[in-house]
Amino acid sequence: MRKSTTTLTPAQVYCYAVDFCQPYLDFRGKGKVTATILLTVLFAAAARISSISETCRRLADAPCEDTYFHALYANLFCLEELKRKVNAAFRAHLPRALCRKRKRPLRLIVDLTLLPYYGQHSLDSREIYRGQAKAGTRSFFAYATAYVLLHGQRFTVAVTPVTRSERLKDVLQELLQVASRAGLRPGLLLLDRGFYKAEILRYLQQARRPFLMPVVCHGRDADHPKGPSGSKVFKLMKKSGWFEYTVGDAKKKGRAQATVSICVKRARLTDRHGRKKWETWVYAYWGISPGCVDWVKRTYRQRFGIETSYRQMNQCRIRTTTKKFNARFLYVAIGLLLRNLWVWLHHVVLSSPRRGCRRYNWDRLRVKRMLLWLEQVAVDLYGLVLTITTEREIPDSVTT
């Protein structure tokens, strides 16, 4: 018997994108700039990885950039309200399989991403996150995200901006609260190495949250006259094994400590040049009982998919030079929402049903094609500027 098939069109994808955002972001129009225009221009700018100004100049019937920004910024006056709306949009479109009772507990992946900032700013600006030098700067706009895994697919659950004055413990607590409101009950947290702090480890242990994260090695090096010390001892070990270690906070002089289990995984690898070398991975965990060191390394590798999620988010993140913190957060949120839309389309619409687990057909709709479709809808609605005014006479040919 022949299978019944349907077709997915750019107009339908555009409607899905609007349904993903507008009921929860609740944009209010101002003057001639309606909520539909606000979203359509945002989608068109995200599709071309461009700025709002360039998109308004490129679309013939779109409002001018000043009029558009005046209407957009009127919806972004409160950061807390914007965070609540964005996380509500993530929560509303999670698959049912994530929220129902499951035999196997979910794994929640938490990560901190830093977007470089090259503009001028005051040294005491709380919005600018200062970190180690990367991409030619030490100034960043930081965002913490939480993901869940379902059949190997990553769904964004929560996102929050991180300021310099915020403690990472409070940021992690906020993400866990948002995940809890979404009905998720994670059994294991896979955390970025930036959360390896005694304060955070103590909080997770008191909250009875099992976790797994890499160890940030501190202490004396091997060539020091007194020999290695601290957690660097684990990095220099010649064999895999299990240990315990007490993490302290140098600022509080031993008053904040947390004891965690340590897993050392050592293996011999072959690099791309065919040379063999030894590598050592050191992980800290609590609340779980791993059977072997290979399981620890294999489990934590699931977190590496976040880098792919960030790459896809950057493929649809609106570019800007503005210092407005709320606007930058909205542009990141739009990129994450569009990525969630792409995963949702493959999970609900484009996957093939089969017994046991659905089959994903990634070649049917890539991220770039979905973005091109959203841009095409914007072009159909508002048209393109196809002429440019010049102050010189146009020659008939290049030889004249």
N, C-alpha and C positions, 0 to 999 in steps of 0.2 A: 504494500500500500504506500502511495506517495505521501511524503511529509508535506504538511501545509506550511507555507512560508509567507512572510510579509516583508515590507521594505521599510527602512529607516531613512528619513529625509533630513536635510539641514533645518527645515522649519520645525520639525519635531524635536530635534536636538536643542534648538533655540528655546522652544517652549519648556522643555525639561530644565534647561539652565535657569530660566526665569522662575519656574516653580521651586527650584533649589534655593533661590536667593530671596525673592521679593516677599513671600509670606512671612519671613523671619527677620530679614533686614529692615523691612517696612520702610522703604524709602518714600519720602514725601516730596512731591514736585513743588516747584516754585516758579510761578509765572508760566512761560511757555515750555519750560523744561519739566516734563512729566517724569514719573518714576520709570516708565518704559525707556525713555531717552537716556536716563541716567544709567540704567543697566546695559542698554545696547552699546553705548559708547565705552563703558567699562569692559564689556566682552570684546569689542573690536580692538581696544588698546591691548588687552591681554593676549589676543590672538596673534598680534604682530610683535609682541614684546616691545611695545612702544610706549610713548607717554600720552597723557590725555590731551595735551596741547597739540601734538602732531596729529592725533586722531581727529580732533575737531576741525583742524585745517584741511584734512584729507577728505572728510565726508562733506559733500556739497550742502546738504540741507540740515546738517547738525548745527546746534547753537555755537556761538563763538566761545572760546575757552574761558573768558572772564565770566560770561553768563552761566556757563556750565559749572565752573568752580564755585560760584556764588550759591548755586542750588545744591551742589554736592556737600560743601562744607556745612551747610545748614543742618545736615543729617548726622554730622560727626562731632557735635559739640561735647558729648559725654563719652569718655573712654569706657567706663564701666558698663554703660548701657550698650555700647557697641560690642564689647566682649560677650555680653549675655546674648545678644542677638546672633552673633556669629556662631557661638557654640550651640545655640538652639538649632541653627540650620544644619550643623554637623549631626546633631543628635536625632533630628527628625527623619533622616534618610538612611539610617543604619539598617542592614538586613535583619529580618526577624530572628534569624539563626544566631545572631550575636547576643540578643537580649533574653532568649529563653533559657531555661535550666539545661545545663550541659553536663554530660558525664566527664568530659575532659575540660578542665578549667582553661579560660582564655589567658593569653599572655599579652600584657600591656607593655608597649614599647614607648619609652619617654626619651626625648632627645632635645638638645639645645642647639639651635642653628644661629650663626652670626652672619649678618649681611654687611659687608664693608661700607663705610661712610667716609667720603673724602672731602666733605664740605667743612667750612669753618664753624666752630661752635665754642661756647665758653667752657672752660675747664671744669666748672662745677655743674654742667648740665646733667640732670638726672636721667634724661632720656637716652643719652649716649652711653653704651656699655663699653667699658674698657677691658681689653684682653690682650693675649699674646699677639705679636705682630703676625698678620696674615694678609696676603694680597696687597702689601705695601702700606698698611695702616694698622693702628691699634684701636681705632674707633669703629664701633659697630652698632647696628640696631639688632637686638637679640630677641628671639622668639622661641618659646618652649612649646613643643607639640607632643601629643599622645596618640598612638596608633594601636589598633588591634588587628590581629591576623585571623582571616577566615579563608580556608582552602588556599593558603599561600598568598592571598590578596590583602593589602593593607588599606584599612579605612581610617581616615583621620577622625578622631573622637573629640579632641579639644585643642585649642591653641590660645596662647596668652603672650602678650609682649612682656619682656623682662627689662626692667630699668636698673640703673646702677645701685639705687638705694634698696632694692628688694633683695631679700635673702632667698637663696635657691630652695631652702626648705619650705618657705611660704609658697613659692611658685609650684613646687611639686605637690604640695597639699591642695592647692587650687585645682590642678589638673586631675587629681584623684577624686575630688569632690564632683567635678563636672562629669567624669566617667561614671561615678556612682549614680548621679541623677539620670544618666542615660540608661540605667538598668544593667550596667556591666559589672560583673564580679570577677575581676582578674585573679588568677591563682599565682602568677609569677610576674614580677616587674623586671624588665630588661632595661637597664639604665645606662646612660652615657657616662663616660669617665668624669665629666664635669660635676657629677653628683657624688663623687667619692669624697665625702667630708664627714667628720665625726658627728656633726649636728644632724645631718640627714640620715646617717646610719642609725643613730639612736632613735630618731623619730619613726623610721620604718619598723624597727624592732618593737617599739612601744605600741605601734598601730597594728602589729602582727601582720605585716606585709612581707611575704617572701620576696627576695630580690637577688639579682645576679648582675654584676658589673665588673669592668676591668679595674685593676689596681693602679693607681698613680704612684709610681715608685719614687720614694724620697730617701735621702740618707747619703752616706759617704760612698764614693766610687771604689772600685776594686783596687785601683792603684794608690789609694790613700795609705799613708804609713800605718794607720791604725786598722786598716782593713775596711771592708764594706759594713754598712750599718743600715738600720731601718728596713723599709720594705724593699730596698735594692738587693738585699740578700736573696730574695726569691728570684729576682731577675737573673742572678748569676748562678743559679743551681744547675747541675748537670743531669738531674733526673726529675721526672714527673713525681708529684706527690701531693699530700694533704697536710695542711697546717692550720694553726690558729694565730691570729694577730690582733693586737689592740691598737686601734687608730685613735690618735689624740689630736686635739686642737691646739696649735701652737699659741694662738692668741689668748686662749683661756688657761694656759699653763697647766694642763692635765685635768682640769675640772670637767671637761667634756670628752669622754672617751667611749668607745664602742668596740666590743670584741666580735670579730667576724671570722668565718672559716675561709681558708685560702686554698685554692686549687692551682697548682703549677703544672702546666702542660708544656712539655719539651718534645720537639720533633725535628727531624732532619728534612729539609726541603730542597728542591732544585729550582734555581731561579731561571729567568728567561735565557740566560747565556749558557745554561747547562752546568753551572757550578753548584755544588752542594754546600749547604750551610745549615747551622743549627739555629732554630728559633725558639724562644721561650715566651709563653703567654701566662699571665698571672691574673686570676679572677678572685673576686671577693663575693661570697654568697652567704645567705642566712635563710632559714626556714624551709630548706629543701634538703633531700638526702640523695645526691647524685651517686650513681653506681660506678661510674668510671670517668676519667678525665676527658675522654673523647666526647662523652655526652655533654659535658659542660661547654666545651669549645663549640660543638655542633649546635647546641641550643642558643648560645649567644650569637652565633653567626646569623640567626634569624633577624637580628637587629640591623644588620648591614643593609637590608632592603630599604631602610629609611633614606639612605643616600640616593637611591633611585627615585624615591618619592620627592626629595628635595630637587633633584634634577628636573623631574617633570613639573614640579611647582614653578621652578625658574623658567620653564618654557612658556608659562602663561602668567608671569608676574609683571605687572605694569611697572615701567621704569619711571623714575621721578627724581628730582633734585630738591624737593620741598623739605623743609624742616618740620612740617606739621606731623606730629607723632601719630595722631589718629588716622590721618590719610595714609601714611605708610603702612599702618597695621591693616587698614581696609584692603590695600592692594595685595598684601600677602595673603589675607583671608580669601580674597577672590581667586587667587591662584590655587589655594588649597581646595576651595569649593569646586572649582572646575576639574581639578584632578579627582576629587571624590565622585563627581558626576561621571567622569570617564570610567572609573572602576565600577560604579553602580550600573552604567549601561551594559558593561560586559557581564556583570553578575546577573542582572534581571532580564535584559533584552537580547543580548547577542550571544549568550552562552547556549550550548546545545544540551538539552536534557538527556540524562542517561541514569541508569540505576546506580545508586551509591553516591555519586558526586557528579555535578555538572561539568561539562568540558568547555573550557574557555577558548575562544577563537580570536586571538589577538590581532591577526592579520586583517580582520574585517574592518576594524576602526582603530587606527593609531591616534595618539594624542594630537599630533600635528594636523591630521585630517579633521578631527573634531573641531580644532581651533579654526581651521580654514573655513569650515562650514559656518561657524558663528560669525566670522568676518564677512562671509558671503551674504548672510542675512542682513547684516548692518549695511552693506553696500546696496542691496536690493531696496532697503527701506529709505536710505538717505542719499544714495548716489555718490559718485566720486567727482572730485574736482579734476577736470580734464584739460583745463587751460590755465596758463600762467601769464600774467601781465608783464610785459617788458617795456623798457624805455628806448630800445633800439629797433631799427627796422629789421625784420626777419629776412635773411638772404634766401634766395631761391635754392641754392645748393651750397655745399661746403667748399666748393672751388671759387665762389664769387668773393 
